[in-house]
């Protein structure tokens, strides 16, 4: 467990930021990669290792950070939805219905989609919970966040290793 603490800290921070209204839009492409960078830096400081970071280690830290971010982001999103009986999906309902209406689909399919999203919105407003919404949030977070965590880990290793190389050539 001790070797995953830096990923835990970075993932927890990213998970918290995923529920902040403005920051939530930047979660996948900015927050999770930055959390991976922070996790790698924390790992370097904790191990007191100033050598170059192996690519494999950066990938693993980034991936685990993304998994923790997905876990905490999903939990916090579902918890806040449960408590408030409201979320971004409810706010976007009218716009979503307009978009679906303009799609070149069969009317039966459109009616089925309207029925499905109306049920999700109704469940959230009445109970604070929808199985379909919860499933989609969890699946989305557990695919996107580890992927961007991995990318963040790769980029972070390159940045950190290039700084280490630059520092050693100056002496």
C-alpha positions as CSV (number, residue, x, y, z in Angstrom):
1,X,0.0,0.0,0.0
2,X,2.9,2.4,0.8
3,X,4.1,2.4,-2.8
4,X,0.6,3.5,-4.0
5,X,0.2,6.4,-1.6
6,X,1.4,9.1,-4.1
7,X,-1.1,7.8,-6.7
8,X,-3.8,7.8,-4.0
9,X,-3.0,11.4,-3.1
10,X,-3.0,12.6,-6.7
11,X,-6.1,10.5,-7.6
12,X,-8.0,11.8,-4.6
13,X,-7.2,15.4,-5.5
14,X,-8.3,14.8,-9.1
15,X,-11.5,13.0,-7.9
16,X,-12.4,16.0,-5.8
17,X,-11.7,18.5,-8.6
18,X,-13.9,16.4,-11.0
19,X,-17.0,17.5,-9.1
20,X,-16.2,21.2,-9.1
21,X,-18.5,22.7,-11.7
22,X,-15.9,24.6,-13.9
23,X,-13.0,22.3,-13.3
24,X,-15.1,19.2,-14.2
25,X,-14.9,20.0,-17.9
26,X,-11.1,19.9,-17.7
27,X,-10.9,16.6,-15.7
28,X,-9.9,14.2,-18.4
29,X,-7.5,16.2,-20.4
30,X,-5.9,18.5,-17.8
31,X,-6.6,17.5,-14.2
32,X,-5.8,13.8,-14.4
33,X,-2.5,14.2,-16.3
34,X,-1.5,16.9,-13.8
35,X,-2.5,14.6,-10.9
36,X,-0.2,12.0,-12.5
37,X,2.7,14.5,-12.6
38,X,2.1,15.4,-9.0
39,X,2.0,11.7,-8.0
40,X,5.3,11.0,-9.8
41,X,6.9,14.0,-8.1
42,X,5.5,12.8,-4.7
43,X,6.9,9.3,-5.4
44,X,10.3,10.8,-6.2
45,X,10.4,12.8,-3.1
46,X,9.2,10.0,-0.9
47,X,11.8,7.6,-2.2
48,X,14.5,10.3,-2.3
49,X,15.4,9.2,-5.7
50,X,16.9,11.8,-8.0
51,X,17.7,9.5,-10.9
52,X,15.8,9.2,-14.1
53,X,12.4,7.6,-13.8
54,X,11.9,4.4,-15.8
55,X,9.1,4.8,-18.3
56,X,7.3,1.7,-16.9
57,X,7.2,3.3,-13.4
58,X,5.7,6.5,-14.8
59,X,3.1,4.6,-16.7
60,X,2.1,2.5,-13.6
61,X,1.9,5.6,-11.4
62,X,-0.2,7.4,-14.0
63,X,-2.5,4.5,-14.5
64,X,-3.0,4.0,-10.8
65,X,-3.6,7.7,-10.3
66,X,-6.2,7.6,-13.0
67,X,-7.9,4.6,-11.4
68,X,-8.0,6.4,-8.0
69,X,-9.3,9.5,-9.8
70,X,-12.0,7.5,-11.4
71,X,-13.0,5.8,-8.1
72,X,-13.1,9.1,-6.1
73,X,-14.7,11.1,-8.9
74,X,-17.4,8.5,-9.4
75,X,-18.1,8.2,-5.7
76,X,-18.2,12.0,-5.1
77,X,-20.4,12.6,-8.2
78,X,-22.9,9.9,-7.2
79,X,-22.9,11.0,-3.5
80,X,-23.6,14.6,-4.4
81,X,-26.3,13.6,-6.9
82,X,-27.9,11.4,-4.2
83,X,-27.8,14.2,-1.6
84,X,-29.0,17.0,-3.9
85,X,-31.2,15.1,-6.3
86,X,-29.7,17.2,-9.0
87,X,-26.7,17.2,-11.4
88,X,-25.5,18.4,-14.7
89,X,-27.6,15.8,-16.5
90,X,-30.8,17.4,-15.1
91,X,-29.6,20.9,-16.2
92,X,-28.8,19.6,-19.7
93,X,-32.1,17.8,-20.2
94,X,-33.8,20.5,-22.4
95,X,-30.8,20.9,-24.6
96,X,-30.4,17.2,-24.9
97,X,-34.0,16.8,-26.0
98,X,-33.5,19.4,-28.7
99,X,-30.3,17.7,-30.0
100,X,-32.0,14.3,-30.1
101,X,-35.0,15.8,-31.9
102,X,-32.7,17.1,-34.7
103,X,-30.9,13.8,-35.1
104,X,-31.7,11.9,-38.4
105,X,-33.2,8.9,-36.6
106,X,-36.4,7.0,-36.9
107,X,-39.2,8.5,-34.7
108,X,-39.5,5.2,-32.7
109,X,-35.8,5.3,-31.8
110,X,-36.2,9.0,-30.8
111,X,-39.2,8.2,-28.7
112,X,-37.2,5.4,-27.0
113,X,-34.3,7.7,-26.3
114,X,-36.6,10.4,-24.9
115,X,-38.2,7.8,-22.7
116,X,-34.9,6.5,-21.4
117,X,-33.4,9.9,-20.6
118,X,-36.7,11.1,-19.0
119,X,-36.7,8.0,-16.8
120,X,-33.1,8.8,-15.7
121,X,-33.9,12.4,-15.0
122,X,-37.1,11.4,-13.1
123,X,-35.2,8.8,-11.0
124,X,-32.5,11.3,-10.1
125,X,-35.0,14.0,-9.1
126,X,-37.2,11.6,-7.1
127,X,-34.6,9.3,-5.5
128,X,-31.3,11.0,-6.1
129,X,-30.1,7.8,-7.9
130,X,-30.4,6.2,-11.3
131,X,-28.9,2.9,-12.2
132,X,-28.3,3.9,-15.8
133,X,-26.7,7.2,-14.9
134,X,-24.6,5.6,-12.2
135,X,-23.4,2.9,-14.6
136,X,-22.6,5.5,-17.3
137,X,-20.6,7.7,-14.9
138,X,-18.6,4.7,-13.5
139,X,-17.9,3.2,-16.9
140,X,-16.9,6.6,-18.4
141,X,-14.6,7.5,-15.5
142,X,-13.0,4.1,-15.4
143,X,-12.2,4.2,-19.1
144,X,-11.2,7.9,-19.5
145,X,-9.3,8.7,-16.3
146,X,-6.9,5.8,-16.4
147,X,-6.2,6.5,-20.1
148,X,-5.4,10.1,-19.4
149,X,-3.5,9.2,-16.2
150,X,-1.4,6.9,-18.3
151,X,-0.8,9.7,-20.9
152,X,0.0,12.1,-18.0
153,X,2.5,9.6,-16.6
154,X,4.2,9.2,-20.0
155,X,4.5,13.0,-20.5
156,X,5.5,13.6,-16.9
157,X,8.4,11.1,-17.1
158,X,9.6,12.8,-20.3
159,X,9.5,16.2,-18.6
160,X,11.1,15.1,-15.4
161,X,13.8,13.1,-17.1
162,X,14.6,15.9,-19.5
163,X,15.0,18.3,-16.4
164,X,17.3,15.7,-14.8
165,X,19.4,15.4,-17.9
166,X,19.6,19.1,-18.2
167,X,20.7,19.5,-14.6
168,X,23.4,16.8,-14.8
169,X,24.9,18.3,-18.0
170,X,25.2,21.8,-16.4
171,X,27.6,20.5,-13.8
